Amino acid sequence: MGTDSKFSVHQIFAKKGMLIVENLANLDKIKSSKFHLVVLPLKLKNATGSPVRAVAFVD
């Protein structure tokens, strides 16, 4: 893993309107290979990131 302090990959994704979701926990608890993921970020002014509430709905 690199140590790019400018987060250039994050900036490339952001310019394309793409979101990055990282560091999710307890994924091993999802026993199905198919599920819907809902990611609910905090609404923060002038922020480039946010903690989220991630919820998986199993089909």
Summary of the structure (lengths in Angstrom):
residues: 59
radius of gyration: 14.1
end to end distance: 34.2
largest distance: 39.0
contacts: 77
relative contact order: 0.22
helix: 19%
strand: 24%
